[in-house]
Each structure stands twice: as C-alpha cells, then as structure tokens.
Amino acid sequence: MAVGWKRLIPSSSPYLGAGNYRLDAYSEFLPAPLLGWKPYDAWAFPPSEFSEDDPHGWQVSQFEETLELQPGLLHVGKQILHKLERLIDNDTSTGIPKLDLQENPYWPAELAAEPQLPHEKLVTLLPLALSRTQDDKGRTPWTLFGNSEQGPSKAFWKSFYSAPKKEIPVEEGIHFFARLLHAVYGETIENSKELLQAGFRILREPEEELPSWTEPLTIGDRASVAKVKYLLTFRPFGKLPEAIRQAYLTAKLCLLPFPGSLTFWGTKLYQKLCEELPHAQQIPLLLNIVRHRGGNGLRVPQSGFLHEPNAEHPHSHHRGAQVKNTYKRTHRWDKILRDQDELSLIGREHKLTHVLFSTIPDDLELYDKPMARNVQLWFEDGRLLLDGPNASPEQLKKAMKTVQAGGLFGYRFLFPAMQVGKHTVYWHRPLVMYRNAQGEATLLPNAPMGYLTAYDTQKPKLDKAIELWPRISSHPLASVALALHETSKSHKTNVTVLNCRKLEEASRLMKHKPLPRSFAQQLLTRSRGETLDLWLNSLPNEALATEVRMLIEPVPQPLILKKGAKVPASLTYAKSARRSFELDYWKTISSLSEGMFLNKNNADIVLDETTRKMLPYHDRQLEPLSEHLLAYYRKKVSSAGLKDQVLIGDIPFRWRTDFDYSWMGGWLKNDEGAAERDLIVMIPGKDRSRAVIMSDHYDTAYMADKYYKELGGNGARMAACGADDNHSATAAMMLAAPIFLEMSKKGLLGCDIWLIHLTGEEFPADCLGARALVQRLVERSLKIHLPGGKTKDISKVKIQGLYVSDMIAHNNDHEKDVFQISPGVDSISLWLAYQAHMAAEIWNESVPVWNKDPEREGKPRGRRSPHGGAIPEIAPFLQLNGQIRQPLDPKSTLYNTDGQMFSDAGVPGVLFMENYDINRSGYHDTHDTMENIDLDYGSAFCAITIESVARAATERPE
C-alpha cells in the first residue's frame, strides 16, 4: 500500500475522457500550480518536491528557504507583532478589529481590561498556512493564506516529528526551547534538567499529541505554579486555571505563546463561515496583512471588506479600517519586467466591484477580465456569498446582483493552493517571533518547521489529511552561493546566485550528468561577450568556482564534422541557408500580414459603434486565413506525392466563458456551434506512436495605439497586421512543411511531426487554441477533423515534445542578435532546449563558411526595409545568441505565450521568441508591419527553429 506522498500520485489519470479536464483562460481564473504530478505525465522526470527514499518528506530548496521564505516570514511577522502591540495597548483602531475580539475565548474581558503587561515579550508560535500559488507572470511564489486551519497548536507539535509517530531526537527539541528562552529572556540552558530547573512547563490540551520527551515538563490543571516561570500552552486564556491567569496578569508567569497571538482562532464570524467554507479559519490573520506580490518574500493576496452603500448599510461602522474598495489589477501583458514589483509600479486602482464582475468593454480595456473566480465573498454575519474557484456561472451572476444591491461583504482574493494530483497541499509553519530588548520584532532562526497537509481538492476534510514533513534540501553549490548572498546583496551577487541556481536546476533535470560547456554558457545570465571561462574566473571565491565546475564538463565537445565537409552536419540547413529561403520567408510574412487578411482577432468584430466605424469591412477573417493555410499545405503535400500519408485537417471547438461577452462578435459566433479551430498537419515518421509538435498562433492582437486615448486612439478594437506577432512564426511553419515532407519521404523522421496552428492566443481569447489542445491531450480525446465530415482518433499518440514560436523576426535594437529558448519545467523540456541549442551552435559555426560565398562576402550587415514591403538587400548570415531561459529566469517569457498552458499541464515544450522588448514600437500596435521585420535575423531564427524540430523528431529522450 502506498504511503506518504505516494498516496497523492494517482494510479491512473482522473482526467481521461472528454470534458474531464477543464482549463479556463488564466485571465478569467488563475488555477493551482500542479506540482509533483502533471496531468500529461508521459515523460516526466521525478519532481523536485519528492525523494524516492523519503516517503513522508516534502523537499524545499535551500534557495527557496533563504531567498523567499525567510524574508517573507519576517515581513509578515513584523506586521503581526505590530498588531499585537496595539492589542496590549488596548488600541483596537490600529490592531485587531473589535468585532473579532467579541466573545473571543483567547482574549476575554479580564485580559482586555489589563492595560499593562510589562513582562510580555509577544512571543509567537503562530502557525501560518502557506502554499505555492500561480500568478499572471508564470511565477509560483510561496503564498500566505492566513493562520492554519488546523488550529493554533498542531503545527508546532508536529514539528517535533519527522514522519507519522516518528519523533525527532530529544536533544533537538530541548535545544529549541533552550534557544527560545535564551533569545527572549536571557536564560542559559544546556539540557532537559536545566530546562526544568529554569521553571519551564507545558500545559497541554487533551487532543494534543506531544512527543514523549515532553512528559517530565508537562503539568495538569491543578498543579501548583509557584515554581513555574515559563508556561507553554495553546489553551484559550479564558479557559486557563485561575492560578495561571492571575500569575500571568501579575507578571509572575510568562505565557508562551502570547495569548493575544491566538485570537485569530477565536473569531465567531469565521467559525460560522467554516460551516460552508472549510478553510475559512485562515482568514482572520490574512485580513491583517497588506497585499504583497511575492518574489523576495511571501505573496499576500488582498483581503478586506467591500462596502457598497445602500439604505441599510450607509456606513461600514466597525469594519471601516478593513474596507478596501479598490484593487490594482495586473495581467501578463503589463509592461513590467518579471522580477520587478508591479504593485509598486502600477498606479491604477480600479473599483473592486468592477474588478470582480464587470464585463463592460471600457472597464476591461484591452487586457482585463472579471476576477470573481479568484475571490471568496461572505456576508458580515458569516454566511457564504461566493466561493469563486468552485462557482458556476449562475452563482457568479447571483453574487454580482447581491453586491450591486449594496451592503458590507468580506472578501479575500484566493489563488488556489498547489495541487498534487487531486489533492491540495498546505504547509503549516510556525512563525516564531518575539519583541527584543529594543522593542524590535525578531525572527528566531532555525525554528520548528511544522508539517504539510494534503486534502482532497473537491471534498476537503480537515481531519482526514495526508501528512508530510518539510525537508530543506541542501546542495553544496547552494550552500556556498547563499553564503555569498549573506555577505553581499549587490546586483552582481544576485546575478551570481541566480546563475548558480539555474545551473543546479539544469544539472538535476539532466540527471546530474555534466552539463555540456556550451549549453552551460547559454544558461547563464551574463554580459555580452562574456564566455563561460570568463564568468568562472570572475567568481568571487574558489569554493564557489569549484562547486560550479563540478556541474560542467571539463572539456568542450566539438561538433560533428563529416569527412571532407566544411561545416558541421545538419538536417535542414541545406534547404534554409539560402537566399531563396530568405525571399520566401519575407514574401510569406508580407502576404499574411499586409495582404487580404485584416480582422484576425478571435473577438472580431467588436460590435461597438466606434470600432465598426473604423473597420473597412465587418467580417472576422480568421476563417479565410485558416482556409488559406490548409490549401497551402494540401498543395505542398500533393507536390511531395504524400497525399495518402499526410493528414490535413482541424480541431474544432467552442469558445466558452463564465461571463457574457456578447459585445464581441467572435464570441457570439460560438452560440451557433464550434466556431473556433486549431489547424493540424500530420507528417508521418517511422514511429507513429510519437510526435513532435511545431506550433504558432495565427490570430493577432488588438492595437494599443488605436484603443488607448493617451496613445492617440479612440477606443476602437482593431486587430494588428501581425507581421512579427505572429505571422513570422506562421511563415516559419509554412516553409518548414516541404522540408519535413521530404525528410518523411526519405524515411529520415524517427517519429511524426505535427504542424499545429493555434488560434486565440491573444486577448481576449487568451490562449484559447492552446487550452483546447491541452484539454484533448490530457483527456486522450484528440481527434482530427478531415474533409468530408470524417474524423480520426489520434489520442493514443504521445507528444514527445512541442516547440511553440511567438515573434521571431524582430531584432532587438538594444541587444542585437539574441533570441530565447525558454523550456518548461520538466527534464524533457530541457532536452528539447538542448536540441535547439545544438541547432543554433551548428548554425553559428557554419555562418563564417557560408558568408564566404561571393554573393554575401563583403556585404554590409542587413538593414530593415526603408519602404516597408520592399525586400531588403542580401546580407551576410547572422550568428545568433540563443539564450536558454529556464522558468526561474526573469527574462523567460514563456508565461506570456501559449507555451505556459502546455508546461503547466506537463506537455514538454520550449518557447522560441526573439529578445522580447516590452516597450518597443511594433508590439500590439499599428507598427507590427514589415517595417519592423529584420530579414537577416528572422530567416536565421526561422531556420534554427526548423532544424530544432527536425533534431527532436530524429532522436529520442533518454
């Protein structure tokens, strides 16, 4: 029988069968991050969270603990101690709300009436409910959910176990109490005997499970407290024996933890709400912590009270300090770098009711959606109004009408906690803090770590949790890198630590084999021209350099050069390193972007009068564009003589949402049937049971400078030409087709190659086609629809990997000749990135030889066309810097593309994208035309993407 974390891993997928894997747009519902097990898990390497030889452990990296969790605990703890200070000052206007203290057994009248507690050091052993969540930038930060729903004491006592019924050594437990008493009260204690002599005792509750070594320290209700100086108890102050209460109030006894720190579990409102919302006990503490994005700390979602005045509720009364009627929206298209704090940079505040429920076009602008699916709402008397993550469209509509009618409503934004299989996982971690002699909030280092609980996601039962214990996993490189971080917080040090983290993660995913030197170099964040050797030599100490070198092969491996050949062997460059290829690439992009296809957004056309007046005609042209693409492939397949072997068709589906968007003509089309479709071309390889996917998206975005008035627009939603975003990728697939067809005909493909044009990546559809494909892959329900109404079931084919290209033909003016290879989180994704890296290496080594050709030798570097559509003159081939940007790399833009959908579900994948410049002209505006296409850069990048796919389809992951 499975034990520990293995109980979380499904024996078979629970998502098999059409309709069993719902995947909403992340702009409409940010789901839980899926850790430890992915729905599409055909090729997964054992995840970082688990270790085969530790069935009851949950691995947490040393980097997470030092860079994220410890700063987060201190940040949250300071706010909590500030509230508790106000509590003992009897200042509820800036502390715990008075309503939360009414009939609260942890803060009875006799305690509230005592204005002076001079001996009180505000010691907290307060268990926080933490988990990892997903945000709109593809990050999965540790997040505060509030105080532990398991009660005030369980996490603390579970800290002294390492597995069910397995106690940690007694010395470790005694040492913690000795350190605590020394730090807070100056006591010097070496062993359990001295702990007893110091007057330390424990008063337990009947239901508490304590380690056996605490027995000599435990007293009963009737015991004398004359010699007790420090009493550890989680019992409500109002239920303590009279002698203990009086000893505390007269400063003869110190209670650990501070009684006021337990008030979060005594609030009547949330005890009532727990009847309908099992985790509502987390809320009282969360309400006292300000919103924080995470990053270098814990993510803290906004919570508070929403006041919509009406005749019955003209004022918010006692909840006034907790009323927060506005919200700063963020989205994946924010012009903010991934490692920046968007909350401090975004100035706009939106009315909360609009944020939650409004579908009015002007409220949504170009990139927003209602957020009600990521919020929980309740009435001020403790009745549940809305459980957003589990709400139906009808429940959303009912909640909207209730809020609009007015009243006072509690809320918390809820981004679901991490899931393993069908279980939701929380870490209950004690916050051990105190007020030092200078009155400062101080975090006790190396405090008890608590434990984790995993609940059935659909039917959580708090008393039926699967229990795990945190393990801070250590690696020599991490230890040395973080020691450097302790001595310096400079930008250079932070980059060095990030590089160490990236190399360590790559090593783990490559099963601890030495990283190829060229690959390791491209993983690094480094200055232009800085090589791996230069970076290694610049490391600040030999200990760090030694640990890094242990991960990397000592000598670079040369590329394969066949006898008599001048350039390394490749699969496709004989076809793509040509002027004719460049010309075809330019002409294809031009015809797609500036030809007859204009309204190419899935919402087209938007039915407001402003937009209608601006458009020359009022039909969505995704349909004729898709027919154009299918006709192109049929022609190429016919020319290759493979009509009977290659399948060409589509994957139709309906665009469905929880809210009504009837002002979008494209959305309305789906009332009549399946109006959306991905396009697919199946090119056969030797092994038909496997496939490598090459994909793009063939829709285009609305133009910001046509919509936003501050940019010169008038509110019209008009689709961009999309030369770079994303016809540069569509053209690459079109040019790849004849190359792959020839390889198929010659028997050179080890497995199938599927060319899949995805629809609806841009807003408001938001990864629509990718989500539809992922659903069918996970459900094993994928079918290709063929001409004549025929279908073919292709659900049994395993996807060996996917390359999705999004914007590949604009060379960044500020950092030229760079592109990103951004893999997903798993080992096969990194293998795919390695294939792409090798494709780029072969290209770059070949370029000097190719450029000796008379038609290129001596030519100046390529330039953009001065006349937009005019073909640029021939120029030397470019060598491109293909940077491997893992998910933890702040410059990875996987999150802002269809690639995120595949990675989250467990489909191995890589994003190809240019060196993304969020502030450039030509992105989501009227300048996304041929004027911003760099032919030398784009055709080289295009060739590398084709070679990468070919390599992945002729080899197999180990």
Buried (B, 14 or more C-beta within 10 A) or exposed (E): EEEBBBBBBBEEBEBBEEEBBEBBBBBBBBBBBBBBBBBBBBBBBEBBBBBEEBBBBBBBBBBBBBBBBBBBBBBBBBBBBBBBBBBBEEEBEEBBBEBBBEEBBBBBEEBBEBEEBEEBBBBBBBBBBBBBBBBBBBBBBBBBBBBBBBBBBBBBBBBBBBBEEEBBEBEBBBBBBBBBBEBBBEBEBEEBEBBBEBBBBBBBBEEBEBBEBBEEBEBEEEBEBEEBBBBBBBBBBBEBBEBBBBBBBEEBBBBBBBBBBBBBBBBBBBBBBBEEBBBBBBBBBBBBBEBBBBBBBBBBBBBBBBBBEEEEBEEBEBBEBBBBBBBBBBBBBBEBEBBBBBBEEBEEEBBBBBBBBBBEBEBBBBBBBBBBBBBBBBBBEBEBBBBBBEBEEEBBBBBBEBBEEBBBBBBBBBBBBBBBBBBBBBBBBBBBBBBEEEEEBBBBEEBBBBBBBBBBBEEBEBEEBBBBBBBBBEBEBBBBBBEBBEEEEEEEBBBBBBBBBBBBBBBBBBEEEBBBBBBBBBBBBBEEEEEBEEBBEEBEEEBBBEBBBEBBBEEBEEBEEEEEEEBBEBBBBEBBBBEEBBBBBBEBBBBBBBEEBBBBBBBBBBBBEBBEEBBEEEEBBBEBBBEBBBEBBBEBBEEBEBEEBBBBBBBBBEBEBBBEBEBBBBBBBBEEEBBBBBBBBBBBBBBEEBBBBBBBBBBBBBBBBBBBEEEEBEBBBBBBBBBBBBBBBBBBBBBBBBBBBBBBBEEBBBBBBBBBBBBBBBBBBBBBBBBBBBBBBBBBBBBBBEEEEEEEEBBEBEBBBBBBBBBBBBBBEEEBBBBBBBBBBBBBBBBBBBBBBBBBBBBBBBBEBBBEEEEBEEEEEBEBBEEBBEBBEBBBBBBBBBBBBBBBBBBBBBBBBBBBBBBBBBBBBBBBBBBBBEEBEBBBBBBBBBBBBBBBBBBBBBBBBBBBBBBBBBBEBE
